[in-house]
Amino acid sequence: MMVPHEVPLGPRVFVNRQADFEWMAGFWSGSGGGGARVGVCAGLPGVGKTAFVRRCVEQARAASTFADGDLCIEFGPMQGERMSVSDAVGACLLALGVSKDAIPASLAERANRLRSLTARKSVLIVLEDVTDAAQVLPFLPISPASAVLVTSNSQLSELVLDGAEARRLAPLDGAAGAHMLAELVGARVREEPAAVAELVRQCAGLPVALRVAAAKLVARPGLRIESVVAAINADDSGPAPFTAAGWEAVSAVFSEAYAGLDEDSARFYRLLGLFPGRDLTADTAAALLARDAVTTGNAIGALIEAGLLMEDSAQRLSLHALLRRHAAQLSERVDSERIREDALRAVFHHLVVRAAFADLAALGTNRFRCTPAGVTQGYRSPFTGGEDRRRGLDWLDAERMNLLAVQRAAAAQGWHEWAWQLAEALSALYVTRRYYVDWTVSSEIGAASAHAAGDRRAEARLRSFVSRAWIELGNPDRAREELLIQALPLAETSGDGRLLASVWEFVGRYRDATEPDRAAEAYERSIALFGGENDSRGIAFVSYFLAQAQWRAGNRDQAEQTMRMALALIRALPEPDPRMAGRALTELGRILDELGAPEQARVMYCDAIDVLAASGDAFYEAAAHEQLFHLAERIGDQEAMRVSLASMLRLHRDLGSDRLDELTAWQSRLTPPW
């Protein structure tokens, strides 16, 4: 009989997936452990699983890897119907030379016959669009020279647990997506590299979406790619440049996976399309779905299995951009306005409460805040124990882009209290880990929302605090506008002494950058106001800044005395603040070093490093190491310089600092240790 070669050819254009092809080469040459090898090629709908497998089969044919041919079963629906497993096994028997009349009636008998026919053969069986592991089992040959290769949106965990090898195809990256467009569209792609990169991003790297976009460009040779990109950006309801039929082709791929979901999972998928953030955790998913942890976990598992939801190594969940649009469109059609609003309210409230707890953990309960204490009443903080401060900051850091997106969405919905409360909570992260641009964006949204809500205190607080970010960004004019023109008059009429004291502290910080000879005056006024409110924390922190201002003004002995007092006050606070304690130790070390007491300075720097390393304040830890480096440099201690510089490089690398080249150059100039 003729050797069957049923697997169709792959697409004409196929960009290189080198790592995936290497995995497949290993799969072809592997051992099935006594039986046929089983491989599962999973991934998002439309990511190119079928095209990849078909191209791999072409290579296997060329190498005569399977001497007895290849069989192919497509389980995808045709006219709304899927082929039954029994009929699929019967089709394989027909391809292997069994006449129609001789094919057994039952699925079990057919499966037995297939195993018998392939027992001494080298055959490849490709099963496309599998949705359940049970579909695969009847096709498994017993010959170690044979293999079964499955494509599925789901991960088919049961098969993997039984020894199947799994490979999850990722969407195309920018270079591969651009390559694909160039092959499909032609040379004009090279003329608009920025637009091509954006188009690949808009299509989430999914070949199925890129092909639809390319079809439009091929059909209209005069159409610029940037026009296609602009049309996508202009239409939030779906990929605007796609024709109705084109978008239906993309959407239908996703809809097919969606159709197999249970009610809770389908609802969860739709509501995920409403969530403004880019990813979320299981607890946030539970708030969005308004279900308990078990039900939510089941829904998460179902979506992951269906290939509609991605989960990273940190167990964060996300939808690709096109899937999010698809889900949002479904929600708009299926869910009532009340359901949609309730879901957003629930998840926004959850994140506001969690952010407030993170702020409390990060900067302590005695930090001056405008957010009412009632926001967290009746809830339990997730940030407890010895690592509460670090965990609070890490949570804010992990969620920062999501919280900013939620803040913007809350303001757009008119939920202004939540918008400014998120801005205040996020400032705990921004001031600690130096996300200055985010700080300005968040504070602008928050201040506008506070103004819309009629909360003058909150507006003054956010506008005054963000002046620090504007100073750091080199824009003192904007800092002056926020602080002196907007915040100070609001604070002066608020009747809140702590707020006014806080604003005067930031006036001092502003003057440090613009009028250093007047900074001490502002700090002294702030300290007096905090004293009137019995705010020991405010007095301690502002004393630290006052000592720096005194030093810059040439009052060296006074500066040392004030810094020692600030350190003592910080250490005596009911709630420890390792960040400020470490900063005060570093500054006192610098003052002592410049006053001619290097050994005392070294002790201060080492103490500061210990405190800041334990608290996770990498930015200030790096600053302490840098002071220790310069001290060692002055006394010619090369070994101490190497140790400090190695720590600086590690910390700045973790921080994503732009100083790595500079510090690497420092390292190259050090005398080798031999």
Protein Blocks (a to p, Z undefined) as FASTA:
>chain_A
ZZddfbccddfbdcddfklmmmmmmmmmmcehhpacddddeddehilmmmmmmmmmmmmm
mnomalnbpadddfbdeehiacdfklmmmmmmmmnopafklpcfblklmmmmmmmmmmmc
ccddddehiabfklmmmmmcfbfkbccddddfblolmlmmnopacdddddddfklmmmmm
mmmnommlmmmmmlmmmmmmmnnopaklmmmmmmmmmmmmmbcfklmmmmmmmpmnbcfk
lcfklmmmmmmmmmmmmmmpcfklmmmmmmmmmpmbfbdcfklmmmmnopafklmmmmmm
mmmmnopaccdfkopacddfklmmmmmmmmmmmpcfklmmmmmmmmmmmmmmmmmmmmmm
mnojkbccfbdfklmgoiacfbgcjklmmmmmmmmmmmmmmmmmmmmmmmmnopamlmmm
mmmmmmmmmmmnopaklmmmmmmmmmmmmmmnopaklmmmmmmmmmmmmmmnopaklmmm
mmmmmmmmmmmmnopaklmmmmmmmmmmmmmmmmmmlmmmmmmmmmmmmmmnopaklmmm
mmmmmmmmmmmnopamlmmmmmmmmmmmmmmpmbacfklmmmmmmmmmmmmmmnopaklm
mmmmmmmmmmmmmnopaklmmmmmmmmmmmmmmnopaklmmmmmmmmmmmmmmnopaklm
mmmmmmmmpccfZZ
